[in-house]
Amino acid sequence: MSKKSVTDGPSNPFALSGTSPPSDTKQIGIALMRRNIIQFLAGVTEHCTEKQLMKLVRGRKQHKVTALRDLVNEGRVIRHGAGKRH
């Protein structure tokens, strides 16, 4: 059985298999992770470390790292401390 596809113009085929290109999948994963991190932080009553956040929020580590960095750069999450180990 061959995979069927439809086209939206001559150079833009869409596979019916339900898969999306890797870059789209990554962006979707990061967007969902941003939401998960914000929801997690909204529910905590004390400051948490990045290590704690990485352990308690489920998902791919790279998506968590990218989403957290984006949220910090946008000012939606505030990082405290110098980020140094003691």
Buried (B, 14 or more C-beta within 10 A) or exposed (E): EEEEEEEEEEEEEEEEEEEEEEEEEBBEBBEEBBEBBBEBBEEEEEEBEBEEBBEEBEBEEEBBBBBBEBBEEEEEBEEEEEEEEE
